[in-house]
Amino acid sequence: MNNNQSIYLAGGCFWGVEGYFSQLKGVVSTSVGYANGLTEETNYNQLKETDHAETIHIQYDSKQISLQEILKHYFRIVDPTSLNKQGNDVGRQYRTGIYFVEKNDLTVIEQELKTLEAQINQSVVIELEPLKNYVLAEEYHQDYLKKNPNGYCHVDISLAQVPLS
């Protein structure tokens, strides 16, 4: 039986987000792309016009890692209160977002967002929407930090080795 599930997460520059999640046990595959923009097509140079967010697609084995765990990892590496900015990256293409494909994931995501808001005692600005207009990013963006280990990254990808508390 196939236990693979998908979730799409926007967390600023997708290089570091992918570098982080690709290390987690239970993550089957990752790829980067552009999600929830105004058009069905885009590329890196058109993001400001098409309003897509840099997004990582995560396929995971739900028997090894749950959606709740994935979201807890995500909350660990983003600033959920920063609007259209993560690290040194500024602009709508760097907004935070959780884009789902399975309607039954919505309840889990909403609960995790409520828990996060209670923990930090403030509202978050993470978009929560069904996935739309997803476009796979150019090949040079895929596994960028594996190909360029000294590349810029606002995410501390070594945190992937630290268990969730």
Phi and psi in radians as a Rosetta constraint file:
Dihedral C 1 N 2 CA 2 C 2 CIRCULARHARMONIC -1.541 0.35
Dihedral N 2 CA 2 C 2 N 3 CIRCULARHARMONIC 2.099 0.35
Dihedral C 2 N 3 CA 3 C 3 CIRCULARHARMONIC -1.780 0.35
Dihedral N 3 CA 3 C 3 N 4 CIRCULARHARMONIC 0.220 0.35
Dihedral C 3 N 4 CA 4 C 4 CIRCULARHARMONIC -1.254 0.35
Dihedral N 4 CA 4 C 4 N 5 CIRCULARHARMONIC 2.340 0.35
Dihedral C 4 N 5 CA 5 C 5 CIRCULARHARMONIC -2.209 0.35
Dihedral N 5 CA 5 C 5 N 6 CIRCULARHARMONIC 2.859 0.35
Dihedral C 5 N 6 CA 6 C 6 CIRCULARHARMONIC -2.228 0.35
Dihedral N 6 CA 6 C 6 N 7 CIRCULARHARMONIC 2.530 0.35
Dihedral C 6 N 7 CA 7 C 7 CIRCULARHARMONIC -2.536 0.35
Dihedral N 7 CA 7 C 7 N 8 CIRCULARHARMONIC 2.615 0.35
Dihedral C 7 N 8 CA 8 C 8 CIRCULARHARMONIC -2.089 0.35
Dihedral N 8 CA 8 C 8 N 9 CIRCULARHARMONIC 2.197 0.35
Dihedral C 8 N 9 CA 9 C 9 CIRCULARHARMONIC -2.193 0.35
Dihedral N 9 CA 9 C 9 N 10 CIRCULARHARMONIC 2.259 0.35
Dihedral C 9 N 10 CA 10 C 10 CIRCULARHARMONIC -1.837 0.35
Dihedral N 10 CA 10 C 10 N 11 CIRCULARHARMONIC 2.201 0.35
Dihedral C 10 N 11 CA 11 C 11 CIRCULARHARMONIC -2.529 0.35
Dihedral N 11 CA 11 C 11 N 12 CIRCULARHARMONIC 0.755 0.35
Dihedral C 11 N 12 CA 12 C 12 CIRCULARHARMONIC 1.524 0.35
Dihedral N 12 CA 12 C 12 N 13 CIRCULARHARMONIC -2.617 0.35
Dihedral C 12 N 13 CA 13 C 13 CIRCULARHARMONIC -0.985 0.35
Dihedral N 13 CA 13 C 13 N 14 CIRCULARHARMONIC 2.174 0.35
Dihedral C 13 N 14 CA 14 C 14 CIRCULARHARMONIC -1.297 0.35
Dihedral N 14 CA 14 C 14 N 15 CIRCULARHARMONIC -0.220 0.35
Dihedral C 14 N 15 CA 15 C 15 CIRCULARHARMONIC -1.040 0.35
Dihedral N 15 CA 15 C 15 N 16 CIRCULARHARMONIC -0.899 0.35
Dihedral C 15 N 16 CA 16 C 16 CIRCULARHARMONIC -1.243 0.35
Dihedral N 16 CA 16 C 16 N 17 CIRCULARHARMONIC -0.640 0.35
Dihedral C 16 N 17 CA 17 C 17 CIRCULARHARMONIC -1.092 0.35
Dihedral N 17 CA 17 C 17 N 18 CIRCULARHARMONIC -0.767 0.35
Dihedral C 17 N 18 CA 18 C 18 CIRCULARHARMONIC -1.147 0.35
Dihedral N 18 CA 18 C 18 N 19 CIRCULARHARMONIC -0.753 0.35
Dihedral C 18 N 19 CA 19 C 19 CIRCULARHARMONIC -1.010 0.35
Dihedral N 19 CA 19 C 19 N 20 CIRCULARHARMONIC -0.662 0.35
Dihedral C 19 N 20 CA 20 C 20 CIRCULARHARMONIC -1.195 0.35
Dihedral N 20 CA 20 C 20 N 21 CIRCULARHARMONIC -0.991 0.35
Dihedral C 20 N 21 CA 21 C 21 CIRCULARHARMONIC -1.192 0.35
Dihedral N 21 CA 21 C 21 N 22 CIRCULARHARMONIC -0.486 0.35
Dihedral C 21 N 22 CA 22 C 22 CIRCULARHARMONIC -1.153 0.35
Dihedral N 22 CA 22 C 22 N 23 CIRCULARHARMONIC -0.263 0.35
Dihedral C 22 N 23 CA 23 C 23 CIRCULARHARMONIC -1.558 0.35
Dihedral N 23 CA 23 C 23 N 24 CIRCULARHARMONIC -0.236 0.35
Dihedral C 23 N 24 CA 24 C 24 CIRCULARHARMONIC -1.368 0.35
Dihedral N 24 CA 24 C 24 N 25 CIRCULARHARMONIC 2.368 0.35
Dihedral C 24 N 25 CA 25 C 25 CIRCULARHARMONIC -1.111 0.35
Dihedral N 25 CA 25 C 25 N 26 CIRCULARHARMONIC 2.294 0.35
Dihedral C 25 N 26 CA 26 C 26 CIRCULARHARMONIC 1.755 0.35
Dihedral N 26 CA 26 C 26 N 27 CIRCULARHARMONIC -0.295 0.35
Dihedral C 26 N 27 CA 27 C 27 CIRCULARHARMONIC -1.431 0.35
Dihedral N 27 CA 27 C 27 N 28 CIRCULARHARMONIC 2.065 0.35
Dihedral C 27 N 28 CA 28 C 28 CIRCULARHARMONIC -1.421 0.35
Dihedral N 28 CA 28 C 28 N 29 CIRCULARHARMONIC -0.754 0.35
Dihedral C 28 N 29 CA 29 C 29 CIRCULARHARMONIC -2.761 0.35
Dihedral N 29 CA 29 C 29 N 30 CIRCULARHARMONIC 2.753 0.35
Dihedral C 29 N 30 CA 30 C 30 CIRCULARHARMONIC -2.365 0.35
Dihedral N 30 CA 30 C 30 N 31 CIRCULARHARMONIC 2.635 0.35
Dihedral C 30 N 31 CA 31 C 31 CIRCULARHARMONIC -2.638 0.35
Dihedral N 31 CA 31 C 31 N 32 CIRCULARHARMONIC 2.790 0.35
Dihedral C 31 N 32 CA 32 C 32 CIRCULARHARMONIC -2.011 0.35
Dihedral N 32 CA 32 C 32 N 33 CIRCULARHARMONIC 2.617 0.35
Dihedral C 32 N 33 CA 33 C 33 CIRCULARHARMONIC -2.877 0.35
Dihedral N 33 CA 33 C 33 N 34 CIRCULARHARMONIC -2.805 0.35
Dihedral C 33 N 34 CA 34 C 34 CIRCULARHARMONIC -2.212 0.35
Dihedral N 34 CA 34 C 34 N 35 CIRCULARHARMONIC 2.264 0.35
Dihedral C 34 N 35 CA 35 C 35 CIRCULARHARMONIC -2.271 0.35
Dihedral N 35 CA 35 C 35 N 36 CIRCULARHARMONIC 2.739 0.35
Dihedral C 35 N 36 CA 36 C 36 CIRCULARHARMONIC 0.977 0.35
Dihedral N 36 CA 36 C 36 N 37 CIRCULARHARMONIC 0.698 0.35
Dihedral C 36 N 37 CA 37 C 37 CIRCULARHARMONIC -1.646 0.35
Dihedral N 37 CA 37 C 37 N 38 CIRCULARHARMONIC -2.990 0.35
Dihedral C 37 N 38 CA 38 C 38 CIRCULARHARMONIC -1.511 0.35
Dihedral N 38 CA 38 C 38 N 39 CIRCULARHARMONIC -0.261 0.35
Dihedral C 38 N 39 CA 39 C 39 CIRCULARHARMONIC -2.209 0.35
Dihedral N 39 CA 39 C 39 N 40 CIRCULARHARMONIC 2.833 0.35
Dihedral C 39 N 40 CA 40 C 40 CIRCULARHARMONIC -1.423 0.35
Dihedral N 40 CA 40 C 40 N 41 CIRCULARHARMONIC -0.239 0.35
Dihedral C 40 N 41 CA 41 C 41 CIRCULARHARMONIC -2.259 0.35
Dihedral N 41 CA 41 C 41 N 42 CIRCULARHARMONIC 2.563 0.35
Dihedral C 41 N 42 CA 42 C 42 CIRCULARHARMONIC -2.880 0.35
Dihedral N 42 CA 42 C 42 N 43 CIRCULARHARMONIC 3.072 0.35
Dihedral C 42 N 43 CA 43 C 43 CIRCULARHARMONIC -2.639 0.35
Dihedral N 43 CA 43 C 43 N 44 CIRCULARHARMONIC 3.071 0.35
Dihedral C 43 N 44 CA 44 C 44 CIRCULARHARMONIC -0.950 0.35
Dihedral N 44 CA 44 C 44 N 45 CIRCULARHARMONIC -0.688 0.35
Dihedral C 44 N 45 CA 45 C 45 CIRCULARHARMONIC -1.337 0.35
Dihedral N 45 CA 45 C 45 N 46 CIRCULARHARMONIC -0.223 0.35
Dihedral C 45 N 46 CA 46 C 46 CIRCULARHARMONIC -1.815 0.35
Dihedral N 46 CA 46 C 46 N 47 CIRCULARHARMONIC 0.034 0.35
Dihedral C 46 N 47 CA 47 C 47 CIRCULARHARMONIC -0.994 0.35
Dihedral N 47 CA 47 C 47 N 48 CIRCULARHARMONIC -0.665 0.35
Dihedral C 47 N 48 CA 48 C 48 CIRCULARHARMONIC -1.114 0.35
Dihedral N 48 CA 48 C 48 N 49 CIRCULARHARMONIC -0.605 0.35
Dihedral C 48 N 49 CA 49 C 49 CIRCULARHARMONIC -1.405 0.35
Dihedral N 49 CA 49 C 49 N 50 CIRCULARHARMONIC -0.627 0.35
Dihedral C 49 N 50 CA 50 C 50 CIRCULARHARMONIC -1.623 0.35
Dihedral N 50 CA 50 C 50 N 51 CIRCULARHARMONIC -0.189 0.35
Dihedral C 50 N 51 CA 51 C 51 CIRCULARHARMONIC 1.098 0.35
Dihedral N 51 CA 51 C 51 N 52 CIRCULARHARMONIC 0.523 0.35
Dihedral C 51 N 52 CA 52 C 52 CIRCULARHARMONIC -1.396 0.35
Dihedral N 52 CA 52 C 52 N 53 CIRCULARHARMONIC 2.689 0.35
Dihedral C 52 N 53 CA 53 C 53 CIRCULARHARMONIC -1.820 0.35
Dihedral N 53 CA 53 C 53 N 54 CIRCULARHARMONIC 2.443 0.35
Dihedral C 53 N 54 CA 54 C 54 CIRCULARHARMONIC -1.101 0.35
Dihedral N 54 CA 54 C 54 N 55 CIRCULARHARMONIC 2.147 0.35
Dihedral C 54 N 55 CA 55 C 55 CIRCULARHARMONIC -2.410 0.35
Dihedral N 55 CA 55 C 55 N 56 CIRCULARHARMONIC 2.547 0.35
Dihedral C 55 N 56 CA 56 C 56 CIRCULARHARMONIC -1.871 0.35
Dihedral N 56 CA 56 C 56 N 57 CIRCULARHARMONIC 2.367 0.35
Dihedral C 56 N 57 CA 57 C 57 CIRCULARHARMONIC -1.699 0.35
Dihedral N 57 CA 57 C 57 N 58 CIRCULARHARMONIC 2.141 0.35
Dihedral C 57 N 58 CA 58 C 58 CIRCULARHARMONIC -1.980 0.35
Dihedral N 58 CA 58 C 58 N 59 CIRCULARHARMONIC 2.155 0.35
Dihedral C 58 N 59 CA 59 C 59 CIRCULARHARMONIC -1.807 0.35
Dihedral N 59 CA 59 C 59 N 60 CIRCULARHARMONIC 2.243 0.35
Dihedral C 59 N 60 CA 60 C 60 CIRCULARHARMONIC -2.383 0.35
Dihedral N 60 CA 60 C 60 N 61 CIRCULARHARMONIC 2.704 0.35
Dihedral C 60 N 61 CA 61 C 61 CIRCULARHARMONIC -1.576 0.35
Dihedral N 61 CA 61 C 61 N 62 CIRCULARHARMONIC 1.920 0.35
Dihedral C 61 N 62 CA 62 C 62 CIRCULARHARMONIC -1.168 0.35
Dihedral N 62 CA 62 C 62 N 63 CIRCULARHARMONIC -0.199 0.35
Dihedral C 62 N 63 CA 63 C 63 CIRCULARHARMONIC -1.440 0.35
Dihedral N 63 CA 63 C 63 N 64 CIRCULARHARMONIC -0.318 0.35
Dihedral C 63 N 64 CA 64 C 64 CIRCULARHARMONIC -1.830 0.35
Dihedral N 64 CA 64 C 64 N 65 CIRCULARHARMONIC -0.552 0.35
Dihedral C 64 N 65 CA 65 C 65 CIRCULARHARMONIC -2.560 0.35
Dihedral N 65 CA 65 C 65 N 66 CIRCULARHARMONIC 2.351 0.35
Dihedral C 65 N 66 CA 66 C 66 CIRCULARHARMONIC -1.591 0.35
Dihedral N 66 CA 66 C 66 N 67 CIRCULARHARMONIC 2.844 0.35
Dihedral C 66 N 67 CA 67 C 67 CIRCULARHARMONIC -1.045 0.35
Dihedral N 67 CA 67 C 67 N 68 CIRCULARHARMONIC -0.679 0.35
Dihedral C 67 N 68 CA 68 C 68 CIRCULARHARMONIC -1.015 0.35
Dihedral N 68 CA 68 C 68 N 69 CIRCULARHARMONIC -0.758 0.35
Dihedral C 68 N 69 CA 69 C 69 CIRCULARHARMONIC -1.142 0.35
Dihedral N 69 CA 69 C 69 N 70 CIRCULARHARMONIC -0.733 0.35
Dihedral C 69 N 70 CA 70 C 70 CIRCULARHARMONIC -1.034 0.35
Dihedral N 70 CA 70 C 70 N 71 CIRCULARHARMONIC -0.772 0.35
Dihedral C 70 N 71 CA 71 C 71 CIRCULARHARMONIC -1.153 0.35
Dihedral N 71 CA 71 C 71 N 72 CIRCULARHARMONIC -0.664 0.35
Dihedral C 71 N 72 CA 72 C 72 CIRCULARHARMONIC -1.086 0.35
Dihedral N 72 CA 72 C 72 N 73 CIRCULARHARMONIC -0.695 0.35
Dihedral C 72 N 73 CA 73 C 73 CIRCULARHARMONIC -1.115 0.35
Dihedral N 73 CA 73 C 73 N 74 CIRCULARHARMONIC -0.762 0.35
Dihedral C 73 N 74 CA 74 C 74 CIRCULARHARMONIC -1.030 0.35
Dihedral N 74 CA 74 C 74 N 75 CIRCULARHARMONIC -0.822 0.35
Dihedral C 74 N 75 CA 75 C 75 CIRCULARHARMONIC -1.105 0.35
Dihedral N 75 CA 75 C 75 N 76 CIRCULARHARMONIC -0.451 0.35
Dihedral C 75 N 76 CA 76 C 76 CIRCULARHARMONIC -1.206 0.35
Dihedral N 76 CA 76 C 76 N 77 CIRCULARHARMONIC -0.509 0.35
Dihedral C 76 N 77 CA 77 C 77 CIRCULARHARMONIC -1.910 0.35
Dihedral N 77 CA 77 C 77 N 78 CIRCULARHARMONIC -0.010 0.35
Dihedral C 77 N 78 CA 78 C 78 CIRCULARHARMONIC -2.071 0.35
Dihedral N 78 CA 78 C 78 N 79 CIRCULARHARMONIC 2.768 0.35
Dihedral C 78 N 79 CA 79 C 79 CIRCULARHARMONIC -1.652 0.35
Dihedral N 79 CA 79 C 79 N 80 CIRCULARHARMONIC 1.821 0.35
Dihedral C 79 N 80 CA 80 C 80 CIRCULARHARMONIC -1.280 0.35
Dihedral N 80 CA 80 C 80 N 81 CIRCULARHARMONIC -0.091 0.35
Dihedral C 80 N 81 CA 81 C 81 CIRCULARHARMONIC -1.869 0.35
Dihedral N 81 CA 81 C 81 N 82 CIRCULARHARMONIC 0.015 0.35
Dihedral C 81 N 82 CA 82 C 82 CIRCULARHARMONIC -1.653 0.35
Dihedral N 82 CA 82 C 82 N 83 CIRCULARHARMONIC 2.073 0.35
Dihedral C 82 N 83 CA 83 C 83 CIRCULARHARMONIC -1.530 0.35
Dihedral N 83 CA 83 C 83 N 84 CIRCULARHARMONIC 2.107 0.35
Dihedral C 83 N 84 CA 84 C 84 CIRCULARHARMONIC 1.015 0.35
Dihedral N 84 CA 84 C 84 N 85 CIRCULARHARMONIC 0.602 0.35
Dihedral C 84 N 85 CA 85 C 85 CIRCULARHARMONIC -2.799 0.35
Dihedral N 85 CA 85 C 85 N 86 CIRCULARHARMONIC 2.307 0.35
Dihedral C 85 N 86 CA 86 C 86 CIRCULARHARMONIC -2.451 0.35
Dihedral N 86 CA 86 C 86 N 87 CIRCULARHARMONIC 2.218 0.35
Dihedral C 86 N 87 CA 87 C 87 CIRCULARHARMONIC 1.028 0.35
Dihedral N 87 CA 87 C 87 N 88 CIRCULARHARMONIC -2.346 0.35
Dihedral C 87 N 88 CA 88 C 88 CIRCULARHARMONIC -1.508 0.35
Dihedral N 88 CA 88 C 88 N 89 CIRCULARHARMONIC -0.012 0.35
Dihedral C 88 N 89 CA 89 C 89 CIRCULARHARMONIC -1.599 0.35
Dihedral N 89 CA 89 C 89 N 90 CIRCULARHARMONIC 2.136 0.35
Dihedral C 89 N 90 CA 90 C 90 CIRCULARHARMONIC -2.169 0.35
Dihedral N 90 CA 90 C 90 N 91 CIRCULARHARMONIC 2.378 0.35
Dihedral C 90 N 91 CA 91 C 91 CIRCULARHARMONIC 2.397 0.35
Dihedral N 91 CA 91 C 91 N 92 CIRCULARHARMONIC 2.796 0.35
Dihedral C 91 N 92 CA 92 C 92 CIRCULARHARMONIC -1.052 0.35
Dihedral N 92 CA 92 C 92 N 93 CIRCULARHARMONIC -0.477 0.35
Dihedral C 92 N 93 CA 93 C 93 CIRCULARHARMONIC -1.189 0.35
Dihedral N 93 CA 93 C 93 N 94 CIRCULARHARMONIC -0.236 0.35
Dihedral C 93 N 94 CA 94 C 94 CIRCULARHARMONIC -1.834 0.35
Dihedral N 94 CA 94 C 94 N 95 CIRCULARHARMONIC 0.283 0.35
Dihedral C 94 N 95 CA 95 C 95 CIRCULARHARMONIC -1.171 0.35
Dihedral N 95 CA 95 C 95 N 96 CIRCULARHARMONIC 2.822 0.35
Dihedral C 95 N 96 CA 96 C 96 CIRCULARHARMONIC -1.632 0.35
Dihedral N 96 CA 96 C 96 N 97 CIRCULARHARMONIC 2.523 0.35
Dihedral C 96 N 97 CA 97 C 97 CIRCULARHARMONIC -2.862 0.35
Dihedral N 97 CA 97 C 97 N 98 CIRCULARHARMONIC 2.595 0.35
Dihedral C 97 N 98 CA 98 C 98 CIRCULARHARMONIC -2.084 0.35
Dihedral N 98 CA 98 C 98 N 99 CIRCULARHARMONIC 2.043 0.35
Dihedral C 98 N 99 CA 99 C 99 CIRCULARHARMONIC -2.058 0.35
Dihedral N 99 CA 99 C 99 N 100 CIRCULARHARMONIC 2.083 0.35
Dihedral C 99 N 100 CA 100 C 100 CIRCULARHARMONIC -1.888 0.35
Dihedral N 100 CA 100 C 100 N 101 CIRCULARHARMONIC 2.701 0.35
Dihedral C 100 N 101 CA 101 C 101 CIRCULARHARMONIC -1.964 0.35
Dihedral N 101 CA 101 C 101 N 102 CIRCULARHARMONIC -0.428 0.35
Dihedral C 101 N 102 CA 102 C 102 CIRCULARHARMONIC -1.766 0.35
Dihedral N 102 CA 102 C 102 N 103 CIRCULARHARMONIC 2.093 0.35
Dihedral C 102 N 103 CA 103 C 103 CIRCULARHARMONIC -1.011 0.35
Dihedral N 103 CA 103 C 103 N 104 CIRCULARHARMONIC -0.609 0.35
Dihedral C 103 N 104 CA 104 C 104 CIRCULARHARMONIC -1.239 0.35
Dihedral N 104 CA 104 C 104 N 105 CIRCULARHARMONIC -0.180 0.35
Dihedral C 104 N 105 CA 105 C 105 CIRCULARHARMONIC -1.293 0.35
Dihedral N 105 CA 105 C 105 N 106 CIRCULARHARMONIC -0.392 0.35
Dihedral C 105 N 106 CA 106 C 106 CIRCULARHARMONIC -1.003 0.35
Dihedral N 106 CA 106 C 106 N 107 CIRCULARHARMONIC -0.769 0.35
Dihedral C 106 N 107 CA 107 C 107 CIRCULARHARMONIC -1.055 0.35
Dihedral N 107 CA 107 C 107 N 108 CIRCULARHARMONIC -0.778 0.35
Dihedral C 107 N 108 CA 108 C 108 CIRCULARHARMONIC -1.083 0.35
Dihedral N 108 CA 108 C 108 N 109 CIRCULARHARMONIC -0.806 0.35
Dihedral C 108 N 109 CA 109 C 109 CIRCULARHARMONIC -1.120 0.35
Dihedral N 109 CA 109 C 109 N 110 CIRCULARHARMONIC -0.790 0.35
Dihedral C 109 N 110 CA 110 C 110 CIRCULARHARMONIC -1.048 0.35
Dihedral N 110 CA 110 C 110 N 111 CIRCULARHARMONIC -0.718 0.35
Dihedral C 110 N 111 CA 111 C 111 CIRCULARHARMONIC -1.129 0.35
Dihedral N 111 CA 111 C 111 N 112 CIRCULARHARMONIC -0.753 0.35
Dihedral C 111 N 112 CA 112 C 112 CIRCULARHARMONIC -1.144 0.35
Dihedral N 112 CA 112 C 112 N 113 CIRCULARHARMONIC -0.643 0.35
Dihedral C 112 N 113 CA 113 C 113 CIRCULARHARMONIC -1.158 0.35
Dihedral N 113 CA 113 C 113 N 114 CIRCULARHARMONIC -0.706 0.35
Dihedral C 113 N 114 CA 114 C 114 CIRCULARHARMONIC -1.093 0.35
Dihedral N 114 CA 114 C 114 N 115 CIRCULARHARMONIC -0.750 0.35
Dihedral C 114 N 115 CA 115 C 115 CIRCULARHARMONIC -1.076 0.35
Dihedral N 115 CA 115 C 115 N 116 CIRCULARHARMONIC -0.763 0.35
Dihedral C 115 N 116 CA 116 C 116 CIRCULARHARMONIC -1.070 0.35
Dihedral N 116 CA 116 C 116 N 117 CIRCULARHARMONIC -0.825 0.35
Dihedral C 116 N 117 CA 117 C 117 CIRCULARHARMONIC -1.037 0.35
Dihedral N 117 CA 117 C 117 N 118 CIRCULARHARMONIC -0.663 0.35
Dihedral C 117 N 118 CA 118 C 118 CIRCULARHARMONIC -1.170 0.35
Dihedral N 118 CA 118 C 118 N 119 CIRCULARHARMONIC -0.684 0.35
Dihedral C 118 N 119 CA 119 C 119 CIRCULARHARMONIC -1.157 0.35
Dihedral N 119 CA 119 C 119 N 120 CIRCULARHARMONIC -0.704 0.35
Dihedral C 119 N 120 CA 120 C 120 CIRCULARHARMONIC -1.690 0.35
Dihedral N 120 CA 120 C 120 N 121 CIRCULARHARMONIC -0.086 0.35
Dihedral C 120 N 121 CA 121 C 121 CIRCULARHARMONIC 1.013 0.35
Dihedral N 121 CA 121 C 121 N 122 CIRCULARHARMONIC 0.679 0.35
Dihedral C 121 N 122 CA 122 C 122 CIRCULARHARMONIC -2.814 0.35
Dihedral N 122 CA 122 C 122 N 123 CIRCULARHARMONIC 2.861 0.35
Dihedral C 122 N 123 CA 123 C 123 CIRCULARHARMONIC -1.294 0.35
Dihedral N 123 CA 123 C 123 N 124 CIRCULARHARMONIC 2.625 0.35
Dihedral C 123 N 124 CA 124 C 124 CIRCULARHARMONIC -1.830 0.35
Dihedral N 124 CA 124 C 124 N 125 CIRCULARHARMONIC 2.768 0.35
Dihedral C 124 N 125 CA 125 C 125 CIRCULARHARMONIC -1.986 0.35
Dihedral N 125 CA 125 C 125 N 126 CIRCULARHARMONIC 0.468 0.35
Dihedral C 125 N 126 CA 126 C 126 CIRCULARHARMONIC -1.369 0.35
Dihedral N 126 CA 126 C 126 N 127 CIRCULARHARMONIC 2.156 0.35
Dihedral C 126 N 127 CA 127 C 127 CIRCULARHARMONIC -1.132 0.35
Dihedral N 127 CA 127 C 127 N 128 CIRCULARHARMONIC 2.471 0.35
Dihedral C 127 N 128 CA 128 C 128 CIRCULARHARMONIC -2.282 0.35
Dihedral N 128 CA 128 C 128 N 129 CIRCULARHARMONIC 1.910 0.35
Dihedral C 128 N 129 CA 129 C 129 CIRCULARHARMONIC -2.620 0.35
Dihedral N 129 CA 129 C 129 N 130 CIRCULARHARMONIC 2.748 0.35
Dihedral C 129 N 130 CA 130 C 130 CIRCULARHARMONIC -1.111 0.35
Dihedral N 130 CA 130 C 130 N 131 CIRCULARHARMONIC 2.607 0.35
Dihedral C 130 N 131 CA 131 C 131 CIRCULARHARMONIC -1.153 0.35
Dihedral N 131 CA 131 C 131 N 132 CIRCULARHARMONIC 2.376 0.35
Dihedral C 131 N 132 CA 132 C 132 CIRCULARHARMONIC -2.578 0.35
Dihedral N 132 CA 132 C 132 N 133 CIRCULARHARMONIC 2.661 0.35
Dihedral C 132 N 133 CA 133 C 133 CIRCULARHARMONIC 0.884 0.35
Dihedral N 133 CA 133 C 133 N 134 CIRCULARHARMONIC 0.803 0.35
Dihedral C 133 N 134 CA 134 C 134 CIRCULARHARMONIC -1.391 0.35
Dihedral N 134 CA 134 C 134 N 135 CIRCULARHARMONIC 2.307 0.35
Dihedral C 134 N 135 CA 135 C 135 CIRCULARHARMONIC -2.235 0.35
Dihedral N 135 CA 135 C 135 N 136 CIRCULARHARMONIC 2.196 0.35
Dihedral C 135 N 136 CA 136 C 136 CIRCULARHARMONIC -1.105 0.35
Dihedral N 136 CA 136 C 136 N 137 CIRCULARHARMONIC 2.358 0.35
Dihedral C 136 N 137 CA 137 C 137 CIRCULARHARMONIC -1.277 0.35
Dihedral N 137 CA 137 C 137 N 138 CIRCULARHARMONIC 2.875 0.35
Dihedral C 137 N 138 CA 138 C 138 CIRCULARHARMONIC -0.985 0.35
Dihedral N 138 CA 138 C 138 N 139 CIRCULARHARMONIC 2.645 0.35
Dihedral C 138 N 139 CA 139 C 139 CIRCULARHARMONIC -0.973 0.35
Dihedral N 139 CA 139 C 139 N 140 CIRCULARHARMONIC -0.671 0.35
Dihedral C 139 N 140 CA 140 C 140 CIRCULARHARMONIC -1.142 0.35
Dihedral N 140 CA 140 C 140 N 141 CIRCULARHARMONIC -0.293 0.35
Dihedral C 140 N 141 CA 141 C 141 CIRCULARHARMONIC -1.480 0.35
Dihedral N 141 CA 141 C 141 N 142 CIRCULARHARMONIC -0.358 0.35
Dihedral C 141 N 142 CA 142 C 142 CIRCULARHARMONIC -1.238 0.35
Dihedral N 142 CA 142 C 142 N 143 CIRCULARHARMONIC 2.275 0.35
Dihedral C 142 N 143 CA 143 C 143 CIRCULARHARMONIC 0.908 0.35
Dihedral N 143 CA 143 C 143 N 144 CIRCULARHARMONIC 0.673 0.35
Dihedral C 143 N 144 CA 144 C 144 CIRCULARHARMONIC -0.967 0.35
Dihedral N 144 CA 144 C 144 N 145 CIRCULARHARMONIC -0.806 0.35
Dihedral C 144 N 145 CA 145 C 145 CIRCULARHARMONIC -1.274 0.35
Dihedral N 145 CA 145 C 145 N 146 CIRCULARHARMONIC -0.377 0.35
Dihedral C 145 N 146 CA 146 C 146 CIRCULARHARMONIC -1.235 0.35
Dihedral N 146 CA 146 C 146 N 147 CIRCULARHARMONIC -0.689 0.35
Dihedral C 146 N 147 CA 147 C 147 CIRCULARHARMONIC -1.348 0.35
Dihedral N 147 CA 147 C 147 N 148 CIRCULARHARMONIC -0.498 0.35
Dihedral C 147 N 148 CA 148 C 148 CIRCULARHARMONIC -2.317 0.35
Dihedral N 148 CA 148 C 148 N 149 CIRCULARHARMONIC 1.324 0.35
Dihedral C 148 N 149 CA 149 C 149 CIRCULARHARMONIC -1.023 0.35
Dihedral N 149 CA 149 C 149 N 150 CIRCULARHARMONIC -0.384 0.35
Dihedral C 149 N 150 CA 150 C 150 CIRCULARHARMONIC -1.718 0.35
Dihedral N 150 CA 150 C 150 N 151 CIRCULARHARMONIC 0.229 0.35
Dihedral C 150 N 151 CA 151 C 151 CIRCULARHARMONIC -1.151 0.35
Dihedral N 151 CA 151 C 151 N 152 CIRCULARHARMONIC 2.712 0.35
Dihedral C 151 N 152 CA 152 C 152 CIRCULARHARMONIC -1.118 0.35
Dihedral N 152 CA 152 C 152 N 153 CIRCULARHARMONIC 2.453 0.35
Dihedral C 152 N 153 CA 153 C 153 CIRCULARHARMONIC -2.740 0.35
Dihedral N 153 CA 153 C 153 N 154 CIRCULARHARMONIC 2.228 0.35
Dihedral C 153 N 154 CA 154 C 154 CIRCULARHARMONIC -1.444 0.35
Dihedral N 154 CA 154 C 154 N 155 CIRCULARHARMONIC -0.177 0.35
Dihedral C 154 N 155 CA 155 C 155 CIRCULARHARMONIC -1.694 0.35
Dihedral N 155 CA 155 C 155 N 156 CIRCULARHARMONIC 2.347 0.35
Dihedral C 155 N 156 CA 156 C 156 CIRCULARHARMONIC -1.432 0.35
Dihedral N 156 CA 156 C 156 N 157 CIRCULARHARMONIC 1.633 0.35
Dihedral C 156 N 157 CA 157 C 157 CIRCULARHARMONIC -1.216 0.35
Dihedral N 157 CA 157 C 157 N 158 CIRCULARHARMONIC -0.276 0.35
Dihedral C 157 N 158 CA 158 C 158 CIRCULARHARMONIC -1.183 0.35
Dihedral N 158 CA 158 C 158 N 159 CIRCULARHARMONIC -0.337 0.35
Dihedral C 158 N 159 CA 159 C 159 CIRCULARHARMONIC -1.090 0.35
Dihedral N 159 CA 159 C 159 N 160 CIRCULARHARMONIC -0.361 0.35
Dihedral C 159 N 160 CA 160 C 160 CIRCULARHARMONIC -1.083 0.35
Dihedral N 160 CA 160 C 160 N 161 CIRCULARHARMONIC -0.393 0.35
Dihedral C 160 N 161 CA 161 C 161 CIRCULARHARMONIC -1.505 0.35
Dihedral N 161 CA 161 C 161 N 162 CIRCULARHARMONIC -0.127 0.35
Dihedral C 161 N 162 CA 162 C 162 CIRCULARHARMONIC -1.698 0.35
Dihedral N 162 CA 162 C 162 N 163 CIRCULARHARMONIC 2.150 0.35
Dihedral C 162 N 163 CA 163 C 163 CIRCULARHARMONIC -1.051 0.35
Dihedral N 163 CA 163 C 163 N 164 CIRCULARHARMONIC 2.621 0.35
Dihedral C 163 N 164 CA 164 C 164 CIRCULARHARMONIC -1.137 0.35
Dihedral N 164 CA 164 C 164 N 165 CIRCULARHARMONIC 2.530 0.35
